Amino acid sequence: MAAKEEEVAAELEAVQAVYGDDCVVLDSYPPHLHLHINPRTADVTSQQFVEAVISIRAGSKYPNESPQINLIESKGLDEERQKFLVTYIRDKGSELYSCLMLVALCEEAVERLSLMNHPDGDCPLCLYSLVSEDDQNKNLPFMKLMSCFHCFHCECISRWWNWLQTEKKTNPSGSSSSTMHPARDNDFKEDVEENMGNCPVCRKVFHTKDFEHVLDLVGSLPSQLSSDANEVEESKNLVYSDSENIRRQRFEATLKLQQEIRGLIEPRRDVRISPGMYLPQPTTTPADVETKESNEQQQRDLPSASEMHASSSQRRNTSEHRNPGLWRKKRMHNPRKPVKQWIRKENMSAE
Amino acid sequence: MTSSSAPSRKALSKIATNRLQKELVEWQVNPPAGFKHKVTDNLQRWVIEVNGAPGTLYANETYQLQVDFPEHYPMEAPQVIFLPPAPLHPHIYSNGHICLDILYDSWSPAMTVSSICISILSMLSSSTAKQRPADNDRYVKNCRNGRSPKETRWWFHDDKV
């Protein structure tokens, strides 16, 4: 009997040696452990779509009785795959009946999970598939939330996020106009929510840092962004877009740095200054005044411009006279202002 | 203030249309148990028949849900009300308004018509008494100007029923 116990203890040691911190031993005899399993591709975080924690609990008759296998938690696995994973490991357990099988079961679990390492069916926001097997070209970029591994098209989740921000800006104290029950006070929540969000699927809290890089991606691909996202009243968009963009730029810089050093860092505020980052942003003054002003400005500027680019400035000139309203919209092209790439989105929508 | 009969005068956005068409196809293949939706030309308003689940207070009863989709669905929640006569339920007002958090504060764009229907049926099924909410008269009076339930500031007090 003691000999058997020793063998089992040695086996448990082997599991610990192989899995290190991923293995938590709750009981040494009879062995009961929790194993955190990742697919084999997990070294590349962007390639990881699933993970799981399984419990392996042997009885006193082990190995002459297969251990109990249970799924403690999982990310990215739909119910079907969860069930399949557990059933598969249990079956292996019965197969290996009477052998010392802990290491083998752990290996099987990792193996099986690696085969399941693909994102879950459809984007929960647009309901179109994330990965279409028939036509790779049709695939839109998608991303996953690190907190829960739920996947979304980048475009869809950014649209949703921007929507929430706009809502918050336009309606900071809630959405309703009148009360019938006393409403809860949201003020406290607002502060906390600034850098947090809830997954649309499971409501698990995530940090906005998780997908700031995606917001950038969409911003730099205006053609992919359907005009719809810009239908939110343009003026509102403009009012807050400058500060929003500065924030985005900062995140971009941080992310780049993180990629370089391959790890998470606290944003360093003193370095990584992007061009124009701290320039005072132009405020949106009443449109009429500024339009006049810029028209005059433009007319003063025109002669010199037309010397250099006669044809193009002439065209601009005529269209300006024909349609002063158009010119107002194009205010953002004012050559005095630094033209930044990340303004392109607003320009596109204004035109 | 919008009226409940025409809550969304604005047409559906392209994204909303795509998403609803997708939901419609999915509904036709796999409708939630106990619900029937007669497909019409109007994608923006669905009228759905609900059958009370067997073994509950509402067994063998049929009600009609009216679902109106806003321009920016699914970012915004749809407006969901019972057409008269609304079932007698502690969270359903006699004007058809439903006090259910997912239709208002707790809406998430990952929810679908189908998941809303399942929530409403489950709300009906767990009811232990056929009665109106305590503040029914006051609320309904307040809504006489045709206010949409989405403009109410709901206070969700009880998740048992």
HADDOCK unambig.tbl for C-alpha pairs under 7 A between the chains (distance, minus, plus):
assign (segid A and resid 124 and name CA) (segid B and resid 110 and name CA) 5.04 0.50 0.50
assign (segid A and resid 125 and name CA) (segid B and resid 109 and name CA) 5.92 0.50 0.50
assign (segid A and resid 125 and name CA) (segid B and resid 110 and name CA) 5.20 0.50 0.50
assign (segid A and resid 126 and name CA) (segid B and resid 19 and name CA) 5.52 0.50 0.50
assign (segid A and resid 127 and name CA) (segid B and resid 19 and name CA) 6.73 0.50 0.50
assign (segid A and resid 127 and name CA) (segid B and resid 22 and name CA) 6.87 0.50 0.50
assign (segid A and resid 160 and name CA) (segid B and resid 75 and name CA) 6.42 0.50 0.50
assign (segid A and resid 176 and name CA) (segid B and resid 151 and name CA) 4.98 0.50 0.50
assign (segid A and resid 176 and name CA) (segid B and resid 152 and name CA) 6.03 0.50 0.50
assign (segid A and resid 176 and name CA) (segid B and resid 153 and name CA) 5.61 0.50 0.50
assign (segid A and resid 177 and name CA) (segid B and resid 151 and name CA) 6.26 0.50 0.50
assign (segid A and resid 178 and name CA) (segid B and resid 152 and name CA) 6.38 0.50 0.50
assign (segid A and resid 178 and name CA) (segid B and resid 153 and name CA) 6.61 0.50 0.50
assign (segid A and resid 179 and name CA) (segid B and resid 152 and name CA) 6.19 0.50 0.50
assign (segid A and resid 179 and name CA) (segid B and resid 153 and name CA) 5.11 0.50 0.50
assign (segid A and resid 180 and name CA) (segid B and resid 152 and name CA) 6.91 0.50 0.50
assign (segid A and resid 180 and name CA) (segid B and resid 153 and name CA) 6.42 0.50 0.50
assign (segid A and resid 181 and name CA) (segid B and resid 153 and name CA) 6.64 0.50 0.50
assign (segid A and resid 181 and name CA) (segid B and resid 154 and name CA) 6.41 0.50 0.50
assign (segid A and resid 181 and name CA) (segid B and resid 155 and name CA) 5.78 0.50 0.50
assign (segid A and resid 183 and name CA) (segid B and resid 153 and name CA) 6.39 0.50 0.50
assign (segid A and resid 183 and name CA) (segid B and resid 155 and name CA) 6.32 0.50 0.50
assign (segid A and resid 200 and name CA) (segid B and resid 108 and name CA) 5.42 0.50 0.50
assign (segid A and resid 200 and name CA) (segid B and resid 109 and name CA) 6.36 0.50 0.50
assign (segid A and resid 200 and name CA) (segid B and resid 110 and name CA) 5.56 0.50 0.50
assign (segid A and resid 201 and name CA) (segid B and resid 110 and name CA) 5.61 0.50 0.50
assign (segid A and resid 228 and name CA) (segid B and resid 13 and name CA) 6.74 0.50 0.50
assign (segid A and resid 228 and name CA) (segid B and resid 14 and name CA) 6.98 0.50 0.50
